[in-house]
């Protein structure tokens, strides 16, 4: 049985980047979708809305922290200008889906 430290050294860098980016995108899409569903179907409970917003920001923060830890500085410098565009595209593409659930 191989040691995990030896396996980490044999993984190609693109696989680490791919898994890190995939985890971040999946987490962002799911949390944004859940937040959108909540905001379009909630009652006027401001306490629960604040709790949901805090949970959303915590998930977003953990995703960013994990991505920063896994990516190199060069990959981060490439991703910084591109990520806001992807976030905007994901949020805008969710609007028709959220509209169908109303």
C-alpha positions, 0 to 999 in steps of 0.5 A: 500500500503506497504512502499518501505522501508519495501519492501527493508527489506523483499527482500532476499539478493540473489535477490539483488545480482541476479538483480545487476549481471544481470544488469551488465552483460546485460549492459556489453554485449550490450555495448561491442556488440555495440562497436564491431559493430561500430569498424568493420563497421566504417569509419576512423573518429577518433573523432567519434571513441574517442567519442564511446570509451568514451561512452563505458568507461562511461557505463562500469564505471557506471555499476561497480559503481552500482555493487560495491554499491549493493554488499557486501564486501564478494561478491565483494571479490569473484567476483574480480577474476572471473569477468575478466574470464567472460569478456574474455568469453563474448568478445571471444564469440562475435567474431563469431557473429561480423564476421557474420555481416561483 
